[in-house]
Amino acid sequence: MKFEHYFSYCPAAPPNRRLLHTTLRGEKYQFYTEASVFSRDRIDAGTRLLVETMDIQPGDTVADWGCGYGPLGLVAARLAYPGQCYLVDINRRAVALAWENARLNGLSNVWVWVGDGFSAVEGQPFTVVVSNPPLRAGKKVVSRLVEEAFRCLRPGGRLYLVARTRQGAKSLLRQVEAIFSQAETVARKGGYRVFRAERARSHE
């Protein structure tokens, strides 16, 4: 069978389902995972660092782009309650898992969509966008993500991204700076960096 990326639209590999048990931000979670989704065997170090770093407030409207089976977005949903969290992924298998994992963890303020970028939630303004972007998909894909995140954020809205230092984190930071004017590194650990950028309140 041809190798499938986790950003494949419709994976053909047998699911081979697993159940992960973990603790994130002091809360216990369970996640079903399957083959051909990102980091199926454990919560990867980059996602974990972003989860521990992101600032999500009650009432926020959050988007998780490239949600996978949902760990980042579902933690964000719990932190944002009674706000809403919208999870988007191009991988149909990942989207089905994220829906199931939202129910498994008792989260009702979650919406999950199949989509390439933010087109699936076009017109919905967000106060926060979070993502562990698929750098392996290429610079063009990631640049589009950052541009679309900027357009979807309300003035004063925040973008959080995580990237592995040796897989293009510095290049990603430059991309974010070019679109948001400024960005900062807010966490570093285990070879990963978390970046934060804010849409200026003067932008309409």
GURODO-419782 format. One record per residue (C-alpha): residue number from 0; residue in one letter; chain; x, y, z. Coordinates in pm, 1 decimal. Example, Ala and Ser with C-alpha at 12.3 -4.5 7.8 and 13.67 -1.06 7.14 Angstrom:
BEGIN
[0, "A", "A", [1230.0, -450.0, 780.0]]
[1, "S", "A", [1367.0, -106.0, 714.0]]
This chain:
BEGIN
[0, "M", "A", [0.0, 0.0, 0.0]]
[1, "K", "A", [122.3, 347.6, -87.6]]
[2, "F", "A", [233.7, 553.4, 214.5]]
[3, "E", "A", [-38.3, 789.1, 336.4]]
[4, "H", "A", [24.5, 1126.2, 496.8]]
[5, "Y", "A", [-190.7, 1223.2, 794.6]]
[6, "F", "A", [-316.6, 1510.1, 575.8]]
[7, "S", "A", [-460.9, 1267.4, 318.9]]
[8, "Y", "A", [-828.8, 1338.2, 245.9]]
[9, "C", "A", [-961.1, 984.2, 268.7]]
[10, "P", "A", [-713.5, 733.3, 420.5]]
[11, "A", "A", [-738.5, 376.4, 294.4]]
[12, "A", "A", [-522.4, 201.8, 556.3]]
[13, "P", "A", [-707.7, -29.3, 800.7]]
[14, "P", "A", [-807.6, 181.3, 1104.0]]
[15, "N", "A", [-638.3, -32.2, 1375.5]]
[16, "R", "A", [-810.4, 164.6, 1653.6]]
[17, "R", "A", [-644.5, 250.0, 1986.1]]
[18, "L", "A", [-754.0, 434.0, 2300.5]]
[19, "L", "A", [-513.6, 678.7, 2463.4]]
[20, "H", "A", [-539.4, 792.6, 2825.4]]
[21, "T", "A", [-361.5, 1115.5, 2915.7]]
[22, "T", "A", [-366.3, 1424.8, 3135.8]]
[23, "L", "A", [-358.7, 1774.0, 2980.7]]
[24, "R", "A", [-377.5, 2100.9, 3171.9]]
[25, "G", "A", [-451.3, 1900.7, 3486.2]]
[26, "E", "A", [-755.3, 1723.2, 3337.3]]
[27, "K", "A", [-788.3, 1358.0, 3235.2]]
[28, "Y", "A", [-875.8, 1283.0, 2872.7]]
[29, "Q", "A", [-937.0, 978.2, 2655.7]]
[30, "F", "A", [-881.8, 979.9, 2279.8]]
[31, "Y", "A", [-956.8, 717.7, 2018.1]]
[32, "T", "A", [-694.3, 713.9, 1743.4]]
[33, "E", "A", [-651.7, 517.8, 1422.0]]
[34, "A", "A", [-396.5, 462.0, 1148.3]]
[35, "S", "A", [-325.2, 752.2, 911.1]]
[36, "V", "A", [-390.6, 1023.0, 1168.8]]
[37, "F", "A", [-119.8, 1239.6, 1320.3]]
[38, "S", "A", [63.0, 1102.7, 1628.5]]
[39, "R", "A", [-173.0, 810.6, 1677.7]]
[40, "D", "A", [32.3, 642.4, 1953.5]]
[41, "R", "A", [66.1, 934.7, 2194.8]]
[42, "I", "A", [11.9, 1307.5, 2231.2]]
[43, "D", "A", [316.3, 1444.4, 2051.6]]
[44, "A", "A", [552.0, 1678.2, 2236.4]]
[45, "G", "A", [469.2, 1979.0, 2019.1]]
[46, "T", "A", [94.6, 1950.9, 2075.3]]
[47, "R", "A", [150.8, 1900.3, 2447.3]]
[48, "L", "A", [367.3, 2213.6, 2467.8]]
[49, "L", "A", [108.4, 2417.4, 2279.1]]
[50, "V", "A", [-171.0, 2288.6, 2504.0]]
[51, "E", "A", [22.8, 2395.7, 2812.5]]
[52, "T", "A", [108.1, 2737.7, 2665.4]]
[53, "M", "A", [-203.8, 2865.1, 2485.4]]
[54, "D", "A", [-412.1, 3131.2, 2657.7]]
[55, "I", "A", [-778.7, 3038.7, 2620.4]]
[56, "Q", "A", [-1037.5, 3227.6, 2824.1]]
[57, "P", "A", [-1401.3, 3136.7, 2906.7]]
[58, "G", "A", [-1620.8, 3269.4, 2627.6]]
[59, "D", "A", [-1351.7, 3258.4, 2358.3]]
[60, "T", "A", [-1443.5, 3137.1, 2010.3]]
[61, "V", "A", [-1159.3, 2909.1, 1906.4]]
[62, "A", "A", [-1052.4, 2743.6, 1582.0]]
[63, "D", "A", [-817.4, 2443.8, 1572.0]]
[64, "W", "A", [-688.7, 2404.6, 1216.6]]
[65, "G", "A", [-551.4, 2057.4, 1136.7]]
[66, "C", "A", [-717.9, 1915.7, 1446.4]]
[67, "G", "A", [-631.6, 1548.1, 1394.2]]
[68, "Y", "A", [-822.8, 1334.7, 1643.3]]
[69, "G", "A", [-875.7, 1642.6, 1859.6]]
[70, "P", "A", [-645.1, 1676.0, 2161.4]]
[71, "L", "A", [-558.2, 2042.1, 2106.3]]
[72, "G", "A", [-906.6, 2158.7, 2011.4]]
[73, "L", "A", [-1085.6, 1960.6, 2279.0]]
[74, "V", "A", [-867.3, 2101.6, 2555.7]]
[75, "A", "A", [-932.3, 2446.4, 2407.1]]
[76, "A", "A", [-1307.4, 2376.0, 2410.7]]
[77, "R", "A", [-1299.9, 2289.4, 2779.5]]
[78, "L", "A", [-1102.8, 2604.7, 2859.5]]
[79, "A", "A", [-1328.9, 2824.7, 2643.1]]
[80, "Y", "A", [-1663.4, 2701.6, 2779.0]]
[81, "P", "A", [-1926.6, 2847.9, 2744.2]]
[82, "G", "A", [-1753.1, 2966.3, 2426.7]]
[83, "Q", "A", [-1734.9, 2750.9, 2115.4]]
[84, "C", "A", [-1450.6, 2558.0, 1953.8]]
[85, "Y", "A", [-1442.7, 2470.5, 1582.9]]
[86, "L", "A", [-1212.6, 2187.2, 1472.1]]
[87, "V", "A", [-1115.9, 2151.3, 1105.5]]
[88, "D", "A", [-910.6, 1886.0, 926.3]]
[89, "I", "A", [-877.6, 1768.2, 567.9]]
[90, "N", "A", [-854.2, 1405.7, 688.5]]
[91, "R", "A", [-1204.2, 1256.2, 706.0]]
[92, "R", "A", [-1092.1, 981.3, 944.1]]
[93, "A", "A", [-946.5, 1239.2, 1182.4]]
[94, "V", "A", [-1268.4, 1441.8, 1175.9]]
[95, "A", "A", [-1479.3, 1136.6, 1263.3]]
[96, "L", "A", [-1244.9, 1061.0, 1553.7]]
[97, "A", "A", [-1255.1, 1420.9, 1679.0]]
[98, "W", "A", [-1635.9, 1410.8, 1688.9]]
[99, "E", "A", [-1627.3, 1082.8, 1878.2]]
[100, "N", "A", [-1362.5, 1209.9, 2119.0]]
[101, "A", "A", [-1565.3, 1523.0, 2191.9]]
[102, "R", "A", [-1853.7, 1303.0, 2306.2]]
[103, "L", "A", [-1618.6, 1066.8, 2489.2]]
[104, "N", "A", [-1485.9, 1357.5, 2697.2]]
[105, "G", "A", [-1826.1, 1514.0, 2761.4]]
[106, "L", "A", [-1774.1, 1827.0, 2550.9]]
[107, "S", "A", [-2084.2, 1978.9, 2393.1]]
[108, "N", "A", [-1940.2, 2313.3, 2273.5]]
[109, "V", "A", [-1749.3, 2156.7, 1983.1]]
[110, "W", "A", [-1807.3, 2160.5, 1607.1]]
[111, "V", "A", [-1592.1, 1951.7, 1373.3]]
[112, "W", "A", [-1564.5, 2002.7, 998.3]]
[113, "V", "A", [-1392.1, 1840.4, 702.4]]
[114, "G", "A", [-1210.5, 2114.4, 516.8]]
[115, "D", "A", [-890.3, 2233.4, 355.7]]
[116, "G", "A", [-812.4, 2548.2, 551.6]]
[117, "F", "A", [-1075.7, 2781.8, 691.6]]
[118, "S", "A", [-1324.1, 2756.7, 403.6]]
[119, "A", "A", [-1537.8, 2518.2, 609.9]]
[120, "V", "A", [-1594.0, 2788.7, 873.1]]
[121, "E", "A", [-1590.8, 3091.9, 642.7]]
[122, "G", "A", [-1768.6, 3390.1, 796.0]]
[123, "Q", "A", [-1719.4, 3274.6, 1154.4]]
[124, "P", "A", [-1498.5, 3523.4, 1344.5]]
[125, "F", "A", [-1259.8, 3383.2, 1605.4]]
[126, "T", "A", [-1088.3, 3523.6, 1909.9]]
[127, "V", "A", [-822.0, 3249.2, 1906.8]]
[128, "V", "A", [-673.7, 3021.6, 1639.6]]
[129, "V", "A", [-449.4, 2732.5, 1746.1]]
[130, "S", "A", [-262.8, 2486.5, 1526.6]]
[131, "N", "A", [13.6, 2232.0, 1514.4]]
[132, "P", "A", [54.5, 2293.6, 1139.4]]
[133, "P", "A", [161.8, 2022.2, 894.2]]
[134, "L", "A", [502.1, 2164.4, 801.0]]
[135, "R", "A", [566.1, 1854.5, 588.1]]
[136, "A", "A", [281.6, 1968.3, 361.2]]
[137, "G", "A", [504.2, 2253.5, 244.4]]
[138, "K", "A", [559.1, 2624.5, 291.4]]
[139, "K", "A", [277.7, 2720.5, 53.1]]
[140, "V", "A", [16.7, 2530.4, 255.5]]
[141, "V", "A", [136.3, 2672.8, 586.4]]
[142, "S", "A", [153.3, 3029.3, 449.0]]
[143, "R", "A", [-208.7, 2997.0, 339.3]]
[144, "L", "A", [-303.0, 2879.7, 687.9]]
[145, "V", "A", [-144.4, 3186.5, 846.7]]
[146, "E", "A", [-308.5, 3423.1, 597.3]]
[147, "E", "A", [-651.1, 3266.3, 647.1]]
[148, "A", "A", [-607.7, 3271.2, 1024.9]]
[149, "F", "A", [-534.4, 3644.1, 1008.5]]
[150, "R", "A", [-851.7, 3710.3, 808.5]]
[151, "C", "A", [-1066.6, 3498.2, 1041.8]]
[152, "L", "A", [-942.2, 3653.9, 1364.6]]
[153, "R", "A", [-1125.8, 3944.1, 1522.6]]
[154, "P", "A", [-916.2, 4254.5, 1598.3]]
[155, "G", "A", [-720.2, 4164.5, 1911.0]]
[156, "G", "A", [-753.9, 3793.3, 1831.6]]
[157, "R", "A", [-462.5, 3559.5, 1900.3]]
[158, "L", "A", [-284.1, 3298.6, 1689.3]]
[159, "Y", "A", [-82.0, 3018.7, 1852.7]]
[160, "L", "A", [136.3, 2786.6, 1644.9]]
[161, "V", "A", [388.6, 2520.8, 1740.5]]
[162, "A", "A", [675.6, 2393.8, 1527.8]]
[163, "R", "A", [982.5, 2178.6, 1567.1]]
[164, "T", "A", [1298.7, 2388.0, 1560.5]]
[165, "R", "A", [1483.1, 2160.8, 1316.1]]
[166, "Q", "A", [1182.6, 2130.6, 1084.6]]
[167, "G", "A", [1140.8, 2497.6, 997.9]]
[168, "A", "A", [1028.8, 2679.8, 1312.3]]
[169, "K", "A", [1236.9, 2988.3, 1234.7]]
[170, "S", "A", [1100.7, 3002.8, 881.1]]
[171, "L", "A", [746.1, 2973.5, 1017.7]]
[172, "L", "A", [808.6, 3261.2, 1256.8]]
[173, "R", "A", [917.2, 3480.2, 964.1]]
[174, "Q", "A", [598.9, 3385.7, 776.6]]
[175, "V", "A", [384.5, 3484.8, 1074.1]]
[176, "E", "A", [573.4, 3812.2, 1119.9]]
[177, "A", "A", [521.1, 3901.1, 752.8]]
[178, "I", "A", [143.1, 3869.1, 788.0]]
[179, "F", "A", [80.1, 3982.2, 1147.4]]
[180, "S", "A", [360.9, 4244.1, 1153.0]]
[181, "Q", "A", [497.2, 4097.4, 1472.9]]
[182, "A", "A", [508.4, 3763.8, 1654.0]]
[183, "E", "A", [685.3, 3627.7, 1958.2]]
[184, "T", "A", [817.1, 3298.0, 2088.0]]
[185, "V", "A", [626.5, 3223.1, 2408.3]]
[186, "A", "A", [759.3, 2873.8, 2488.8]]
[187, "R", "A", [1052.1, 2646.1, 2403.4]]
[188, "K", "A", [1093.6, 2286.9, 2513.3]]
[189, "G", "A", [1221.9, 1958.4, 2376.1]]
[190, "G", "A", [1314.8, 2101.3, 2037.8]]
[191, "Y", "A", [978.6, 2274.7, 1985.7]]
[192, "R", "A", [876.9, 2639.9, 1985.1]]
[193, "V", "A", [536.5, 2798.9, 2037.3]]
[194, "F", "A", [468.1, 3127.4, 1857.7]]
[195, "R", "A", [202.6, 3384.5, 1942.3]]
[196, "A", "A", [76.8, 3663.5, 1718.5]]
[197, "E", "A", [-211.2, 3908.5, 1763.1]]
[198, "R", "A", [-422.6, 4077.4, 1500.1]]
[199, "A", "A", [-386.1, 4450.1, 1559.6]]
[200, "R", "A", [-701.2, 4617.1, 1683.8]]
[201, "S", "A", [-665.1, 4886.1, 1418.6]]
[202, "H", "A", [-732.0, 4632.0, 1139.4]]
[203, "E", "A", [-1088.1, 4605.6, 1018.3]]
